[in-house]
């Protein structure tokens, strides 16, 4: 298939690489040409603009950081919307507000272009391995056209509902995951305060009902004092802003999420946004000083 990809960062580059290696034609554009260089060297076609990517592609994937970035890539000067042919598909795999995803889908539909919001979970490791969890929102018939490509990128795919539903699922994913990171941090902090080896406690918990992927990965980073970015905390902070804004608009009480959001605010205030979210442990330690 003739594919396009915009957003060649930690997640996007390995995803685009997998699509290229699967035998598809791939057009790419990046604000920083060096970000696209490895893909171009592997056979992708470099483009001068997002619009050119769209003109060359049946389906275009995007994965960028903020909702405003998605809007700029799609509707900005020389954006994707300027190049899409009718019946093309935009697959946005960014994490943005559900309402914005629905708005973008509606605006594209007016020019005969389809959209799926398909945020993912699994991080850079999952992107490279093709084991991402994909949460899709949009029309079922459009999803079927993209399904073979999703099979290259992910291990699980759930069609959650219409446009915006994928983003709702991703918001729920982030709520559960980051709350678990905070719980692990509090457990490690309590263990240390009690004079017990936090790593031994983590191992004990891993074998019981508290065992989880979060405890395995983020808990280990805490006990090893490895706060280098596996997942940059600023991204979880951004996601929690989306969650809490949506909850406020709907009048839905999320007391645990609100408390974790405040801990993320404190983390950002300490200047640790570029560090791993395991730094929530350091927030607790700093609070006790």
N, C-alpha and C positions, 0 to 999 in steps of 0.2 A: 504494500500500500504506500501511497505518497503521504508522508507524515511530516508534521512540523513540531518543533519544541522550543519553548521560550521559558527561561528560568533554569540556568545551568549551574546551580549551587550544590550544596551538600547532598540534597535529595535529587535534584533534577538531572545532574550530570550522569550518575549511574543509571538512572531510569532511561534516559535518552540513549545511553550506550547499549543497554539491553535491547531496545527497539531496533537499533541499527544492526546489532549482531544477529537479530532474528531475521534479517534479510530485507527489511523495509527501506525505502528511500527516505532520507531524513533531511529536512531543511531546518537550520537553526539560526537564531539571532540572539545576541547578548549585548547589553549596554557596554560591557567590557569585552573587547574582542578576545583577550587572553582566556576568558572563561570558556569560549567556544573552541579554542585552538585544539584541545585533545580530540574532540569529536570530529573536527574538520580533518585532522590528521588520520582519523579512522575511516573517513569516507563520507562524512556528512557535508551537505552543501551550505556554505556560509551565505547569509543574506544581509542586505544593507539596512533592512527595517523589518518590524513585525509584519507590516502589510505584505512585504515580499514573501515572508514565510507562509502567510495565509494563501497568497496567490498560487503557491507551489504545492499546496497540501489539500488532501481530502479531510483530514482530521488533524487538529492542532492541540497539543498538550501545553498547559501552562502550570508552573508551580513557583510562585513568588511569595514574598513575606506578608505583605499587608494588603488589605482590601483596596486601598488607593492605588497600589501597584498593579493589581489586576485591572482596575478601571483604566489606568493609563496605558497598559499594554493592549487592551482591547479597543478603547475608544479615543485614545490620544492621537496626536499627529502621527500619521503613518502607522496607526495601530492595526491590529488584526481585522477589525471591522471594515477597514478600507480595502482589504484584499480578499475577504471571504467571498466565494461564489455561493449561490443558493444551494442548499442541501449539505453544505459543509457542517462540520461538528467542532465545537470547542469543548475540550475536556479540561476543566480547571481543577487541579489537584491541590491548590493552595488551601489554607485554612482561613476562611473569612466568615463574616456574619451571614447567617441564612437569608436575611432580608436582602442583602446586597447580591447574593447569588441569584435570588429570584428576579431581582431588578435587571441584572445583566442578561439573564436568560430571556426575559420579556423583550428587552431592547434588541437583542439579536434575532429573536423570532420575527420581529417586524421586518427584517430583511431576508427572511427565509433561512436563517442559520439556526442549527440546533445547539443545545448546550447540556452537558452533564456537569454537575458539581460532584467531584469524586475525591475528597480528601483521604489521606492515608495515615496509617499508624505503622511504625516499625523502624523509623529512623534511617540513617544512612546505611547501616549494616543490612537492614531489610531491603532497602532500595537496590543495593549491589547484588544481593542474593536472589532477588525476585520473590521475596516472601512477605511483601507488604499486605496489610489488611486494608482493603479498599471499600469505602462506604459511599455508595452512589445515589445521587438524586437526579431525576429526569425521566423522560419517557422510556418505557420498556423497549420500544422498537429501536430507539437510538442506542440504548445500552447494548442491544444484541449486535449492532454493527461494530461496537467497540470491544465487545467481550473477548475476542481472540487476542487483542492487544493487552487487555487487563491481565490475561493469563500469563503473559510474558513478564508482567510487573509484580504480580501479587500471588499470594497463596490462597487468600480468601476474598470473596467479593459478595457483598450483600446489596441488593437493590432496596434501599430504604423507603423510597417513595418518590414524589415529584421533586421538581427543582427546589433546592434549599434543604431537602430532607437529609442529604448526605452531610451537609454542614451541621445540622442538628445532632446527628449521630457522632460527628467528630467532637462537638462541644461536650457531649456526654462522656465520650472517651477520655477527654482531657480532665474533666472533673474527677472521674474515678481514679485515673492514673496519678495525677499530681496530689490528690488527697492521700493516696497510698504512700507517695514519696514523703509527704509531711509526717504521716504516721510512723514511717520507718525512722525518720530523723528524730522524732520524739522518743521512740523506743531506744535508739542508740544513745541519745542524750541521758535518758533515765539510767540506762545500764552503766554508763561512765560515771554518773553522779553517785551511784551505789557502790562504786569500786569494783565492778565486774567487767571483764573483758567484753567490749561490744561485739567483737568478731565471734566470740564463742556464743554470745546471745543470738547473733544473727544466724549462726549455723543451727542452733537449737530451734529457732523459729521456722527456719526453712524446711525442717522435717515435719512440721505440724500444720495445723489448719491456717496459720498465718503465712505459710509459704506462698510466694508469688514471684512473678518475673521482676516486679519492682524491687522486692527485697533482695533478689539474687543480683540484680545489676546495680541499682542505685544504693542499696544497702552496703554492697561491697565497696563501692566508691567512697562511701562515708567512713567505713572502718579502715580503709587503706589511705584515707585522707587524700584521695585523688579527685580534685575538683576541676581539673581541666575539662573543657567542654566536650562531653559526649553529645548532650543536648543542651544548647544554650538556654539558660534560664529566662532570658528576655523573651524567647518565643512562647514559653509557657505563661509568662506574665501577660503577653499580648493576647493569648488565647483566653485567659481568665477575664480579661477586660471584655471580650466578646460575650462570654458566658454570662457575666453579671449584667451587662447591658441588656441582653435578651431577657434575662429573668426579671429585671426591673420593668421593662416594657410590658411584660405579660403579667406582672404581679405575682410571680412564682417565688416563694421563699426558699432560699438555698443557704441555710445557716452555716453548714460545714464549708461549702465552697467560698462563702464570704470570708470566713476566718482564714482559709488557706490563701485567698487573694490578698489579705492583709500581710501575711507572711512573705508572699512574693513581692509586695510593695516594699517591705523592709529589706528584702534581699537586693532589690534594685537600688534602694537608697544607700546601701553599702558599696555600690559600684561593682557588684558581682554578676551583672546581667550577661556578660560574656562567658561566665563560668557555667559548669554543670548545675542542674537543678538540685543535685545532692548538696549544694551549698545551703539549702534550707537548714541543714544541721548547724552550719556556722551562724546562721541567724539566731538559733536557739542558744548557742554558746555565747554569742555576743550579748544577748538579752540577759544572761545570768551574770555578766561581769559587773 
